[in-house]
Amino acid sequence: MITTTVGDLLDGKLDDLRTPGHDLYIVRDAEVVFYVGKSQNVIGRLLGHCGRGTWGRGKGSSELGSFIGRNLPESRGWTIELLTEKDAHDVVQFYFPCGLTWQVGTAEQELIKHYGPCINRTYNYEPQAIPDKYKLPFGDIDLEVTASDFIPIY
């Protein structure tokens, strides 16, 4: 597992990070898990959530990106965990009693079932509520201000 922060992502410190095999990511603040995702290019995908990079070019922020932007500067300290399929299996192994096999490709689904992230919708049958101390990703907000506004353009 590779651990970093949202601040490092926003500051461009992860742009050159190579993460072979680390196709899964978790964005969290201590015990509160906000989002679980999967991508062959996790850094590009995370930047895309914030409206930058190859995934987000011209699309604006996702709900995760808006949530990060709404909670700046505190969100800069949130943790991003980059995991391999093996890391994910170790986290959710109690879902697989003896005789049941782990299927490659289901790691994201199993992590979502395990954590119940606040923002994930798909496969999330029991999402955690967003605690009151956080500003909601959408609602009575200025949608023009998102995390992408805080990522330097080179």
Backbone bond lengths (Angstrom), bond angles and torsions (degrees), N, CA, C in turn:
res aa  C-N    CA-C-N  psi(-1)  N-CA   C-N-CA  omega(-1)  CA-C   N-CA-C  phi
1 M - - - 1.448 - - 1.526 108.82 -
2 I 1.315 115.14 140.67 1.462 122.29 175.09 1.523 106.54 -112.13
3 T 1.329 116.83 130.87 1.458 121.15 -179.44 1.522 109.86 -117.59
4 T 1.316 116.12 134.38 1.460 122.19 178.80 1.528 108.08 -147.38
5 T 1.334 117.29 -166.30 1.468 120.04 -178.48 1.527 111.06 -128.73
6 V 1.305 114.92 161.98 1.459 121.12 174.25 1.529 109.39 -61.59
7 G 1.330 117.34 -37.34 1.464 121.23 178.26 1.517 111.94 -58.22
8 D 1.338 117.04 -43.45 1.466 120.52 177.38 1.521 110.82 -62.44
9 L 1.336 117.16 -39.67 1.461 121.07 177.26 1.517 110.56 -62.11
10 L 1.333 116.76 -49.36 1.459 121.30 -177.46 1.523 112.77 -66.32
11 D 1.328 116.71 -29.98 1.473 121.00 -179.43 1.522 112.82 -83.61
12 G 1.319 117.90 -1.21 1.457 120.81 179.17 1.514 114.28 81.25
13 K 1.330 117.89 8.61 1.463 120.88 -177.68 1.523 113.16 -71.88
14 L 1.339 117.19 -13.30 1.467 120.70 -178.92 1.518 112.73 -103.97
15 D 1.327 117.39 -0.06 1.467 121.06 -174.49 1.525 113.05 -55.86
16 D 1.317 117.32 -35.73 1.459 120.52 -177.71 1.526 112.90 -100.79
17 L 1.330 116.62 5.62 1.457 120.47 -179.56 1.524 110.28 -70.18
18 R 1.300 116.11 126.73 1.462 121.53 176.48 1.526 106.91 -100.96
19 T 1.323 116.40 131.61 1.461 120.44 -173.98 1.528 111.50 -128.62
20 P 1.319 118.45 56.69 1.468 119.17 -177.63 1.531 111.32 -58.51
21 G 1.325 114.47 129.70 1.458 119.61 178.76 1.516 114.55 84.34
22 H 1.323 117.99 -15.24 1.459 121.87 179.30 1.530 108.34 -93.99
23 D 1.330 115.49 80.23 1.456 121.69 -173.55 1.530 113.61 -96.67
24 L 1.311 117.10 -2.55 1.464 121.87 -177.62 1.524 109.33 -116.48
25 Y 1.332 115.86 148.41 1.459 118.36 178.04 1.527 110.87 -142.27
26 I 1.316 114.02 148.91 1.467 122.23 177.58 1.519 106.87 -128.01
27 V 1.329 116.42 130.54 1.468 121.73 174.60 1.523 106.32 -110.35
28 R 1.333 116.22 124.92 1.454 120.03 -173.86 1.518 111.33 -149.12
29 D 1.318 115.71 163.64 1.457 123.94 169.40 1.522 105.60 -125.57
30 A 1.314 115.51 100.77 1.464 122.51 -175.56 1.532 108.91 55.97
31 E 1.327 117.45 -118.86 1.461 121.08 -176.22 1.523 113.79 -83.08
32 V 1.319 118.40 -11.04 1.459 121.37 -177.81 1.537 108.62 -89.51
33 V 1.328 115.91 114.96 1.460 121.05 178.75 1.524 107.90 -95.48
34 F 1.335 115.29 121.39 1.460 120.80 -178.31 1.519 112.75 -90.14
35 Y 1.346 116.35 -39.42 1.458 118.33 -171.12 1.523 110.75 -157.05
36 V 1.322 115.62 142.41 1.461 123.62 172.15 1.520 106.69 -123.31
37 G 1.320 116.87 133.83 1.449 120.30 179.62 1.517 112.37 -142.87
38 K 1.332 114.49 171.50 1.457 120.94 179.39 1.521 108.48 -141.10
39 S 1.325 116.09 137.21 1.456 121.46 177.36 1.515 109.15 -163.29
40 Q 1.323 116.51 149.25 1.453 119.64 173.99 1.529 111.18 -73.90
41 N 1.333 116.36 -16.48 1.465 122.07 176.74 1.530 107.28 -128.88
42 V 1.337 116.20 79.84 1.467 119.80 -171.62 1.520 113.10 -63.06
43 I 1.311 118.03 -38.23 1.469 119.55 -179.33 1.525 109.53 -66.74
44 G 1.329 116.83 -45.18 1.458 120.53 176.63 1.518 111.92 -59.99
45 R 1.323 116.20 -39.71 1.465 120.04 179.94 1.521 110.90 -67.90
46 L 1.322 117.36 -42.78 1.469 120.59 178.11 1.524 110.79 -62.74
47 L 1.331 116.91 -41.24 1.464 119.99 175.50 1.526 110.33 -63.55
48 G 1.323 116.06 -37.68 1.452 120.61 177.29 1.520 112.31 -61.19
49 H 1.317 116.74 -38.44 1.468 120.05 175.78 1.529 109.97 -57.55
50 C 1.320 115.26 -32.42 1.470 120.96 -178.11 1.530 112.26 -91.55
51 G 1.335 116.74 7.62 1.454 120.28 176.42 1.521 114.34 86.23
52 R 1.317 117.29 14.13 1.464 122.26 179.57 1.517 109.92 -128.13
53 G 1.311 115.78 172.44 1.460 120.01 176.82 1.519 111.15 79.69
54 T 1.309 116.56 -177.44 1.454 122.16 -174.96 1.528 112.58 -68.13
55 W 1.321 118.32 -28.30 1.465 121.01 -178.58 1.513 112.41 -79.22
56 G 1.334 117.31 -31.02 1.449 118.97 -171.11 1.505 115.96 -108.82
57 R 1.321 117.21 -0.73 1.452 121.11 -175.04 1.522 111.00 -55.00
58 G 1.325 115.80 117.20 1.442 121.60 176.47 1.519 115.14 79.20
59 K 1.318 118.34 0.98 1.455 120.80 -175.97 1.524 112.71 -104.74
60 G 1.323 118.82 -14.17 1.452 120.13 -174.24 1.512 109.99 78.36
61 S 1.305 115.80 -176.14 1.455 121.25 -176.05 1.521 112.04 -81.92
62 S 1.320 114.47 151.98 1.460 120.78 170.65 1.530 107.77 -81.75
63 E 1.310 115.68 -178.25 1.466 119.51 176.68 1.526 110.29 -60.66
64 L 1.332 117.95 -40.11 1.460 120.88 176.73 1.519 110.64 -62.34
65 G 1.331 117.67 -46.10 1.467 120.74 179.57 1.512 112.44 -61.58
66 S 1.327 116.81 -40.69 1.467 120.29 177.22 1.522 111.01 -65.15
67 F 1.325 115.77 -38.88 1.467 120.66 178.71 1.528 110.63 -63.38
68 I 1.328 116.14 -43.72 1.465 120.32 176.99 1.526 109.51 -60.91
69 G 1.327 116.80 -47.91 1.461 121.20 -179.14 1.521 113.20 -61.82
70 R 1.333 116.80 -40.39 1.466 121.23 -178.95 1.522 111.89 -67.84
71 N 1.324 116.82 -22.95 1.461 120.32 -175.16 1.530 113.40 -107.74
72 L 1.342 116.32 13.79 1.466 119.59 173.72 1.522 109.01 -68.83
73 P 1.292 120.93 147.22 1.466 127.01 2.43 1.531 113.98 -86.26
74 E 1.330 118.09 -7.62 1.465 120.42 -177.10 1.524 112.63 -58.75
75 S 1.330 117.03 -35.40 1.464 120.16 -177.24 1.530 112.72 -64.84
76 R 1.308 117.79 -17.99 1.475 120.37 178.21 1.534 111.01 -60.86
77 G 1.305 117.31 -27.40 1.461 121.37 -179.57 1.521 114.53 -88.59
78 W 1.327 117.16 -3.96 1.464 119.85 179.56 1.525 109.73 -65.76
79 T 1.308 115.93 151.47 1.456 122.87 -176.73 1.528 111.17 -91.20
80 I 1.320 114.75 139.57 1.462 122.26 168.86 1.523 106.10 -115.63
81 E 1.324 115.94 123.10 1.459 121.55 176.66 1.527 108.36 -108.58
82 L 1.316 116.35 128.12 1.458 122.48 176.30 1.527 107.20 -105.30
83 L 1.327 116.73 122.53 1.455 121.11 -173.63 1.514 112.46 -121.44
84 T 1.320 115.35 154.03 1.457 122.71 170.04 1.529 107.50 -91.48
85 E 1.327 116.84 171.08 1.471 120.31 174.53 1.522 110.34 -59.24
86 K 1.340 117.24 -38.13 1.471 121.00 179.29 1.518 110.43 -64.84
87 D 1.340 117.70 -43.33 1.467 120.57 176.64 1.526 110.13 -56.73
88 A 1.326 115.75 -45.49 1.464 120.41 -178.91 1.519 110.66 -63.44
89 H 1.322 117.12 -42.45 1.459 120.92 178.61 1.516 110.66 -59.10
90 D 1.336 116.83 -42.79 1.457 120.29 179.57 1.527 111.75 -62.26
91 V 1.346 116.88 -34.37 1.462 121.48 -179.79 1.525 111.16 -70.42
92 V 1.312 117.14 -42.46 1.474 120.24 -171.42 1.528 113.49 -108.68
93 Q 1.314 118.32 19.62 1.464 120.36 -173.69 1.526 113.60 -59.98
94 F 1.324 117.77 -23.64 1.465 118.21 -179.81 1.523 112.27 -68.21
95 Y 1.341 117.92 -13.02 1.460 121.10 174.71 1.527 111.62 -77.06
96 F 1.320 116.33 -10.42 1.452 120.75 -174.08 1.525 110.47 -120.28
97 P 1.335 116.61 81.85 1.463 118.94 178.64 1.529 110.68 -64.49
98 C 1.310 116.02 167.92 1.475 121.39 -178.70 1.518 110.96 -48.30
99 G 1.304 115.37 134.70 1.455 120.80 176.99 1.520 113.97 93.92
100 L 1.332 118.43 -19.51 1.465 120.83 179.43 1.522 108.23 -95.67
101 T 1.302 116.65 130.51 1.464 119.69 -174.89 1.516 112.75 -95.96
102 W 1.312 113.59 143.63 1.466 122.49 173.81 1.512 107.02 -73.39
103 Q 1.319 117.32 130.56 1.457 120.56 178.87 1.520 109.02 -106.22
104 V 1.317 115.05 124.25 1.457 119.75 177.94 1.522 108.19 -58.46
105 G 1.306 116.98 137.69 1.456 121.39 -179.89 1.517 113.39 100.44
106 T 1.319 117.57 -12.98 1.462 119.77 179.36 1.528 111.85 -99.38
107 A 1.321 117.56 2.72 1.462 121.12 -174.56 1.525 112.67 -57.80
108 E 1.335 117.26 -43.96 1.464 119.93 179.83 1.523 110.20 -61.25
109 Q 1.320 117.15 -46.25 1.463 121.06 179.43 1.521 111.52 -59.31
110 E 1.327 116.23 -43.74 1.461 120.21 -177.59 1.534 111.34 -68.26
111 L 1.341 116.89 -37.51 1.465 119.43 176.31 1.530 110.78 -65.00
112 I 1.329 116.67 -39.39 1.466 120.38 178.53 1.526 109.81 -64.63
113 K 1.327 117.43 -43.93 1.471 120.53 177.25 1.529 110.69 -61.34
114 H 1.323 116.02 -40.38 1.468 121.31 -177.51 1.528 112.08 -67.19
115 Y 1.335 117.12 -49.12 1.462 121.04 -173.40 1.523 114.17 -89.97
116 G 1.324 118.47 -27.99 1.465 120.70 -174.96 1.517 111.50 57.30
117 P 1.354 118.12 55.02 1.468 120.95 -174.82 1.529 112.61 -57.27
118 C 1.314 115.54 148.45 1.468 122.01 -177.06 1.522 112.81 -60.04
119 I 1.320 118.35 -36.05 1.460 121.24 -168.87 1.526 113.56 -103.06
120 N 1.328 119.18 -28.95 1.467 120.14 178.82 1.523 110.47 -59.84
121 R 1.321 115.96 141.18 1.464 121.55 177.02 1.529 110.71 -108.85
122 T 1.330 117.31 -47.59 1.456 122.08 -176.96 1.525 110.47 -71.67
123 Y 1.324 116.89 136.27 1.470 125.13 -179.61 1.524 113.20 65.27
124 N 1.310 117.92 8.32 1.463 120.92 -174.29 1.531 109.28 -106.36
125 Y 1.325 114.93 91.52 1.456 120.01 -174.47 1.526 112.60 -85.61
126 E 1.315 117.24 -17.75 1.467 121.42 178.73 1.533 110.02 -139.10
127 P 1.347 116.98 68.81 1.471 118.68 -178.46 1.526 111.78 -67.50
128 Q 1.341 114.39 143.98 1.460 119.93 173.11 1.525 107.81 -69.24
129 A 1.305 116.37 146.98 1.465 120.13 172.11 1.528 107.91 -74.22
130 I 1.314 116.34 147.54 1.459 120.10 174.67 1.525 106.65 -73.85
131 P 1.333 117.68 119.00 1.465 119.75 -179.05 1.534 112.06 -58.22
132 D 1.316 115.95 151.95 1.470 122.93 -174.95 1.522 114.12 -58.93
133 K 1.321 117.80 -25.03 1.474 119.11 -176.24 1.530 112.59 -71.11
134 Y 1.344 117.75 -12.82 1.455 121.78 -179.04 1.522 110.80 -100.08
135 K 1.325 115.79 147.66 1.459 121.42 173.55 1.524 107.62 -82.00
136 L 1.312 116.79 135.29 1.461 121.42 -177.72 1.527 110.75 -65.91
137 P 1.348 116.80 151.01 1.465 119.36 -176.57 1.517 114.01 -65.56
138 F 1.306 118.34 -35.55 1.457 121.43 179.30 1.522 107.90 -131.65
139 G 1.301 116.26 175.92 1.461 120.41 -179.89 1.504 108.66 126.17
140 D 1.316 116.45 -129.94 1.465 121.04 -178.47 1.521 110.07 -83.50
141 I 1.334 115.87 63.17 1.455 120.34 -175.56 1.516 110.07 -126.65
142 D 1.305 114.73 163.05 1.454 121.75 172.77 1.525 106.94 -86.41
143 L 1.331 117.62 102.10 1.456 121.01 -176.12 1.519 112.84 -66.70
144 E 1.323 117.03 -8.85 1.463 119.75 178.29 1.526 111.41 -78.21
145 V 1.339 118.74 -17.41 1.458 122.07 -179.12 1.518 108.21 -104.73
146 T 1.332 117.07 112.63 1.456 122.27 179.68 1.522 108.68 -135.77
147 A 1.309 115.36 177.76 1.454 119.89 179.47 1.509 112.13 -59.14
148 S 1.330 118.09 -28.71 1.470 120.46 -178.65 1.523 111.74 -63.28
149 D 1.321 117.36 -22.79 1.458 120.42 178.26 1.524 112.44 -69.34
150 F 1.329 116.12 -12.83 1.458 120.36 -176.26 1.519 112.25 -111.00
151 I 1.346 117.28 6.93 1.454 121.47 176.90 1.506 108.44 -99.55
152 P 1.329 117.91 123.62 1.460 119.40 -179.11 1.529 111.22 -64.97
153 I 1.312 115.92 142.71 1.457 121.78 175.82 1.523 107.02 -101.48
154 Y 1.320 115.21 126.58 1.468 120.44 -178.39 1.505 110.48 -102.47
